[in-house]
Amino acid sequence: MGSQNVVKKLGNAARVILVGAPGVGKGTQSNRLIQRYPQLSSIATGDLLRDHVKNKTSLGQQADVYMRSGKLVPDPLILNLILTELTSRSWISSDKTNDEIIATLGKGTAVQPSNSPDCSFILDGFPRTATQAQALAHLLPMNLVFHVKTPADIVVKRMSNRWTHLASGRVYNVGFNDPKVAGKDDVTGEPLVQRDDDKEETWRKRLSTFEATSVPLLNFYREKSPGMVVDVQGDSSDEISPQIFAEIEKRFG
Ligand SMILES: *[C@@H]1O[C@H](CO)[C@@H](O)[C@H](O)[C@H]1NC(C)=O
């Protein structure tokens, strides 16, 4: 994209969530946003979790117990991770400890994040359900939700064209990273296979699961504040980015 080197300033704090099916390129949009608006950070709950587990912090040790037994890390713990990150950046301040805030969520203890544009972030990985969105709203107010949409047929076509050479792990993408001989690994000439994860029906299932949880999630935000959810739609990331940029500039420019 020609606009990749453009850098813009925000006029007030953006607290953004991207909601979109797997395969629609949320990571790409997130990276482009951070490039364009240097005041915007990505706060990714998956990364926070890994960091805390690696550093053996108290939260990390608590989370590790769940992860080791293959369970989901409970929402209050994830909220505490987010709160701990925002506190360590001095983006929120409270006379309560983080544990006290989390223990009394929903009882009028929401924190007020700084409105400085330097305290702008995209929250990545959370919330994924309406229940999580409600819990997050008890903690702090987000102010913009993008619903990133690409027709399912296009996502499925794009994602279900990965073919793998099992022995080496080499991956080919039909259409833009084709093997030299169809169905054969470039190096060994051995046959390529399509992993179950990459099959069309697996992608269809993934998309319908996403649909089922994202409808109530988006409805939660629509009901919370009309105009909070902005739909952006396109067949490719390049079609979607300009719509996202325009909305950010309209609201926070
Ligand atoms: C983990 O440790 C690294 C290196 O000391 C530090 O930079 C990082 O902020 C720590 N993260 C957390 C979540 O404790």
The ligand as a MOL file (V3000), in Angstrom:
LIG
                    3D

  0  0  0     0  0            999 V3000
M  V30 BEGIN CTAB
M  V30 COUNTS 14 14 0 0 0
M  V30 BEGIN ATOM
M  V30 1 C 9.1750 -10.0690 32.0750 0
M  V30 2 O 10.5790 -9.8870 32.1670 0
M  V30 3 C 11.1190 -9.0340 31.1730 0
M  V30 4 C 12.6410 -9.0400 31.3400 0
M  V30 5 O 12.9850 -8.7680 32.6710 0
M  V30 6 C 10.5160 -7.6470 31.3000 0
M  V30 7 O 11.0330 -6.8030 30.3070 0
M  V30 8 C 9.0080 -7.7590 31.1730 0
M  V30 9 O 8.4250 -6.4880 31.3650 0
M  V30 10 C 8.4450 -8.7360 32.1740 0
M  V30 11 N 7.0240 -8.9000 31.9240 0
M  V30 12 C 6.1480 -9.1600 32.8590 0
M  V30 13 C 4.7370 -9.2510 32.4220 0
M  V30 14 O 6.4480 -9.3400 34.0140 0
M  V30 END ATOM
M  V30 BEGIN BOND
M  V30 1 1 1 2
M  V30 2 1 1 10
M  V30 3 1 2 3
M  V30 4 1 3 4
M  V30 5 1 3 6
M  V30 6 1 4 5
M  V30 7 1 6 7
M  V30 8 1 6 8
M  V30 9 1 8 9
M  V30 10 1 8 10
M  V30 11 1 10 11
M  V30 12 1 11 12
M  V30 13 1 12 13
M  V30 14 2 12 14
M  V30 END BOND
M  V30 END CTAB
M  END
